[in-house]
Amino acid sequence: MPVFFVLFLLTAFTLIIFSIILSFYREKENRILEVYLSNFKKSAYISGKLSGYFAICLFYLFLSGIIYSAILYFFGVFTPVIWAGLFSIFLKLSIIISFCLIFSSLFSSSLLALLCSIFIYAASEVAPQAVKIVSISGSKLQKIIAGALYCLLPNMDKIDIKYSVIYGKLPSLAFFTSITFYTFIYILFLWIVAILIFQRKEY
């Protein structure tokens, strides 16, 4: 099961970032973006893009969850707790989708936007371990920098519940409320940044 969640997150992450970034730049190259912006405000375009990919991501996770649940049920090891793990993956991917929009709006190169999205995700995943290492052997300045970076990056470790799911333990409602609220606030901030960047661009 832990291998499933890692592979599932990586495959979903790859599909999402390639889809959202490449489609964004394809719209610019084909001048479809100009048509959209002639009928909608830039803020409405960004909001629609973000909402649309949230819906696509949710639909993909839902279908994959049904297939995986059917496989587990066939082998007699199904547990409803896996859906909590899928919800955790959705929260992670929602943050990454928001970063993809920011980098797509910021850079003129799709490759640069893609690499930055990958690096942000990788950094957010390894940040907790890096902070622990620095807290043991790092200097005071290194500890301050590491702590600041950890606060700025999305705290994926706080959202991740795969280890609870592995042992069939469902976190409390308060936990789900807190991680959902944290993700919402983080996405809201990224959405505002994406709109501010996109509004300054000329298309």
URVEN-V332129 format. One record per residue. N is the residue number from 0. PHI is phi in degrees with one decimal (* if undefined). PSI is psi in radians with two decimals (* if undefined). D_LAST is the distance of its C-alpha to the last C-alpha in whole Angstrom. Layout:
n:N phi:PHI psi:PSI d_last:D_LAST
n:N phi:PHI psi:PSI d_last:D_LAST
This chain:
n:0 phi:* psi:-0.74 d_last:46
n:1 phi:-61.0 psi:-0.66 d_last:44
n:2 phi:-63.4 psi:-0.68 d_last:43
n:3 phi:-59.6 psi:-0.83 d_last:42
n:4 phi:-65.3 psi:-0.64 d_last:40
n:5 phi:-67.0 psi:-0.84 d_last:38
n:6 phi:-64.8 psi:-0.68 d_last:38
n:7 phi:-63.8 psi:-0.76 d_last:36
n:8 phi:-65.0 psi:-0.76 d_last:34
n:9 phi:-66.0 psi:-0.74 d_last:33
n:10 phi:-67.3 psi:-0.76 d_last:32
n:11 phi:-64.3 psi:-0.72 d_last:30
n:12 phi:-60.7 psi:-0.79 d_last:28
n:13 phi:-63.1 psi:-0.80 d_last:27
n:14 phi:-62.9 psi:-0.73 d_last:26
n:15 phi:-67.5 psi:-0.88 d_last:24
n:16 phi:-67.8 psi:-0.67 d_last:22
n:17 phi:-65.0 psi:-0.73 d_last:22
n:18 phi:-65.0 psi:-0.88 d_last:21
n:19 phi:-71.0 psi:-0.69 d_last:18
n:20 phi:-72.9 psi:-0.83 d_last:17
n:21 phi:-65.3 psi:-0.66 d_last:17
n:22 phi:-67.4 psi:-0.63 d_last:16
n:23 phi:-62.7 psi:-0.81 d_last:12
n:24 phi:-75.1 psi:-0.50 d_last:12
n:25 phi:-66.7 psi:-0.67 d_last:13
n:26 phi:-63.6 psi:-0.64 d_last:11
n:27 phi:-70.3 psi:-0.74 d_last:8
n:28 phi:-66.8 psi:-0.67 d_last:10
n:29 phi:-85.8 psi:0.03 d_last:12
n:30 phi:64.0 psi:0.32 d_last:9
n:31 phi:-70.7 psi:-0.53 d_last:10
n:32 phi:-60.0 psi:-0.65 d_last:8
n:33 phi:-63.3 psi:-0.64 d_last:6
n:34 phi:-65.6 psi:-0.77 d_last:10
n:35 phi:-60.6 psi:-0.80 d_last:11
n:36 phi:-73.9 psi:-0.29 d_last:8
n:37 phi:-78.5 psi:-0.26 d_last:10
n:38 phi:-113.7 psi:-0.34 d_last:13
n:39 phi:-131.6 psi:2.67 d_last:13
n:40 phi:-69.4 psi:2.74 d_last:12
n:41 phi:-63.3 psi:-0.64 d_last:10
n:42 phi:-65.5 psi:-0.65 d_last:14
n:43 phi:-68.3 psi:-0.65 d_last:15
n:44 phi:-63.4 psi:-0.84 d_last:13
n:45 phi:-63.3 psi:-0.75 d_last:14
n:46 phi:-63.9 psi:-0.73 d_last:17
n:47 phi:-66.6 psi:-0.70 d_last:18
n:48 phi:-61.9 psi:-0.80 d_last:16
n:49 phi:-64.1 psi:-0.84 d_last:19
n:50 phi:-63.0 psi:-0.69 d_last:22
n:51 phi:-62.6 psi:-0.75 d_last:21
n:52 phi:-75.2 psi:-0.47 d_last:22
n:53 phi:-61.4 psi:-0.77 d_last:25
n:54 phi:-65.6 psi:-0.73 d_last:26
n:55 phi:-62.7 psi:-0.77 d_last:26
n:56 phi:-62.3 psi:-0.77 d_last:27
n:57 phi:-63.8 psi:-0.72 d_last:30
n:58 phi:-65.2 psi:-0.74 d_last:31
n:59 phi:-62.1 psi:-0.78 d_last:31
n:60 phi:-66.5 psi:-0.64 d_last:34
n:61 phi:-64.7 psi:-0.83 d_last:36
n:62 phi:-64.7 psi:-0.75 d_last:36
n:63 phi:-64.3 psi:-0.66 d_last:37
n:64 phi:-64.8 psi:-0.67 d_last:39
n:65 phi:-64.5 psi:-0.78 d_last:41
n:66 phi:-63.4 psi:-0.80 d_last:42
n:67 phi:-65.8 psi:-0.68 d_last:43
n:68 phi:-62.8 psi:-0.68 d_last:45
n:69 phi:-64.0 psi:-0.69 d_last:47
n:70 phi:-64.7 psi:-0.79 d_last:48
n:71 phi:-64.7 psi:-0.69 d_last:49
n:72 phi:-64.5 psi:-0.65 d_last:51
n:73 phi:-62.2 psi:-0.66 d_last:52
n:74 phi:-91.0 psi:0.05 d_last:54
n:75 phi:75.2 psi:0.44 d_last:55
n:76 phi:-125.2 psi:0.35 d_last:53
n:77 phi:-70.7 psi:2.47 d_last:50
n:78 phi:-141.4 psi:2.33 d_last:50
n:79 phi:-62.9 psi:-0.24 d_last:47
n:80 phi:-63.0 psi:-0.42 d_last:46
n:81 phi:-61.9 psi:-0.45 d_last:44
n:82 phi:-69.3 psi:-0.48 d_last:41
n:83 phi:-67.0 psi:-0.67 d_last:41
n:84 phi:-64.5 psi:-0.66 d_last:40
n:85 phi:-66.6 psi:-0.62 d_last:37
n:86 phi:-63.9 psi:-0.69 d_last:36
n:87 phi:-62.4 psi:-0.73 d_last:36
n:88 phi:-63.6 psi:-0.69 d_last:34
n:89 phi:-61.4 psi:-0.72 d_last:31
n:90 phi:-62.9 psi:-0.74 d_last:31
n:91 phi:-62.0 psi:-0.84 d_last:30
n:92 phi:-65.9 psi:-0.55 d_last:28
n:93 phi:-63.5 psi:-0.69 d_last:26
n:94 phi:-65.5 psi:-0.76 d_last:26
n:95 phi:-64.7 psi:-0.67 d_last:24
n:96 phi:-58.6 psi:-0.72 d_last:22
n:97 phi:-64.9 psi:-0.70 d_last:21
n:98 phi:-65.2 psi:-0.68 d_last:20
n:99 phi:-58.4 psi:-0.73 d_last:19
n:100 phi:-65.2 psi:-0.69 d_last:16
n:101 phi:-62.6 psi:-0.86 d_last:16
n:102 phi:-68.5 psi:-0.59 d_last:16
n:103 phi:-66.4 psi:-0.65 d_last:13
n:104 phi:-74.8 psi:-0.49 d_last:11
n:105 phi:-84.1 psi:-0.74 d_last:13
n:106 phi:-103.2 psi:2.64 d_last:13
n:107 phi:-88.7 psi:-0.17 d_last:11
n:108 phi:-107.1 psi:2.24 d_last:15
n:109 phi:-68.7 psi:-0.57 d_last:16
n:110 phi:-64.7 psi:-0.72 d_last:19
n:111 phi:-65.5 psi:-0.72 d_last:19
n:112 phi:-63.7 psi:-0.68 d_last:18
n:113 phi:-66.0 psi:-0.80 d_last:20
n:114 phi:-65.1 psi:-0.71 d_last:23
n:115 phi:-64.2 psi:-0.67 d_last:22
n:116 phi:-64.4 psi:-0.74 d_last:23
n:117 phi:-65.2 psi:-0.77 d_last:26
n:118 phi:-64.9 psi:-0.68 d_last:27
n:119 phi:-62.2 psi:-0.78 d_last:26
n:120 phi:-63.2 psi:-0.82 d_last:28
n:121 phi:-61.5 psi:-0.74 d_last:31
n:122 phi:-64.8 psi:-0.69 d_last:32
n:123 phi:-69.0 psi:-0.49 d_last:32
n:124 phi:-77.4 psi:-0.63 d_last:34
n:125 phi:-95.1 psi:-0.14 d_last:37
n:126 phi:-56.7 psi:-0.77 d_last:36
n:127 phi:-59.8 psi:-0.74 d_last:39
n:128 phi:-66.5 psi:-0.66 d_last:42
n:129 phi:-64.4 psi:-0.71 d_last:40
n:130 phi:-63.5 psi:-0.70 d_last:41
n:131 phi:-63.5 psi:-0.73 d_last:45
n:132 phi:-65.7 psi:-0.78 d_last:45
n:133 phi:-66.0 psi:-0.63 d_last:44
n:134 phi:-65.7 psi:-0.40 d_last:46
n:135 phi:-88.8 psi:-0.82 d_last:49
n:136 phi:-118.7 psi:-0.02 d_last:49
n:137 phi:-88.1 psi:2.87 d_last:46
n:138 phi:-77.8 psi:3.06 d_last:47
n:139 phi:-63.9 psi:-0.73 d_last:46
n:140 phi:-63.5 psi:-0.73 d_last:43
n:141 phi:-63.1 psi:-0.66 d_last:42
n:142 phi:-64.9 psi:-0.71 d_last:43
n:143 phi:-65.8 psi:-0.77 d_last:40
n:144 phi:-65.0 psi:-0.78 d_last:37
n:145 phi:-63.1 psi:-0.71 d_last:38
n:146 phi:-65.9 psi:-0.68 d_last:38
n:147 phi:-66.2 psi:-0.75 d_last:35
n:148 phi:-64.1 psi:-0.67 d_last:33
n:149 phi:-64.3 psi:-0.65 d_last:35
n:150 phi:-70.8 psi:-0.61 d_last:34
n:151 phi:-75.6 psi:-0.69 d_last:30
n:152 phi:-72.7 psi:2.68 d_last:30
n:153 phi:-64.0 psi:2.28 d_last:30
n:154 phi:-81.7 psi:1.40 d_last:34
n:155 phi:-63.4 psi:-0.48 d_last:34
n:156 phi:-67.2 psi:-0.50 d_last:38
n:157 phi:-76.6 psi:-0.45 d_last:38
n:158 phi:-87.1 psi:-0.49 d_last:37
n:159 phi:-69.7 psi:2.21 d_last:38
n:160 phi:-128.2 psi:0.37 d_last:42
n:161 phi:-63.5 psi:-0.54 d_last:42
n:162 phi:-71.9 psi:-0.56 d_last:46
n:163 phi:-68.5 psi:-0.70 d_last:47
n:164 phi:-65.1 psi:-0.66 d_last:46
n:165 phi:-56.3 psi:-0.71 d_last:48
n:166 phi:-93.6 psi:0.19 d_last:51
n:167 phi:71.1 psi:0.42 d_last:50
n:168 phi:-101.5 psi:2.24 d_last:50
n:169 phi:-97.6 psi:2.11 d_last:48
n:170 phi:-60.5 psi:2.86 d_last:46
n:171 phi:-71.6 psi:2.84 d_last:47
n:172 phi:-62.1 psi:-0.61 d_last:45
n:173 phi:-63.9 psi:-0.63 d_last:44
n:174 phi:-65.2 psi:-0.82 d_last:43
n:175 phi:-62.1 psi:-0.66 d_last:40
n:176 phi:-64.6 psi:-0.73 d_last:40
n:177 phi:-68.3 psi:-0.76 d_last:39
n:178 phi:-71.4 psi:-0.56 d_last:37
n:179 phi:-67.9 psi:-0.75 d_last:35
n:180 phi:-65.3 psi:-0.74 d_last:34
n:181 phi:-60.8 psi:-0.80 d_last:33
n:182 phi:-63.6 psi:-0.73 d_last:31
n:183 phi:-61.3 psi:-0.80 d_last:29
n:184 phi:-64.7 psi:-0.72 d_last:29
n:185 phi:-65.2 psi:-0.77 d_last:28
n:186 phi:-65.9 psi:-0.68 d_last:25
n:187 phi:-59.7 psi:-0.74 d_last:24
n:188 phi:-63.7 psi:-0.81 d_last:24
n:189 phi:-64.5 psi:-0.63 d_last:21
n:190 phi:-63.1 psi:-0.76 d_last:19
n:191 phi:-63.4 psi:-0.76 d_last:19
n:192 phi:-62.1 psi:-0.77 d_last:18
n:193 phi:-61.1 psi:-0.72 d_last:15
n:194 phi:-65.7 psi:-0.77 d_last:14
n:195 phi:-61.2 psi:-0.72 d_last:15
n:196 phi:-68.3 psi:-0.80 d_last:13
n:197 phi:-66.5 psi:-0.59 d_last:10
n:198 phi:-69.1 psi:-0.38 d_last:10
n:199 phi:-84.8 psi:-0.19 d_last:10
n:200 phi:-85.6 psi:2.57 d_last:6
n:201 phi:-105.2 psi:2.20 d_last:4
n:202 phi:-125.6 psi:* d_last:0
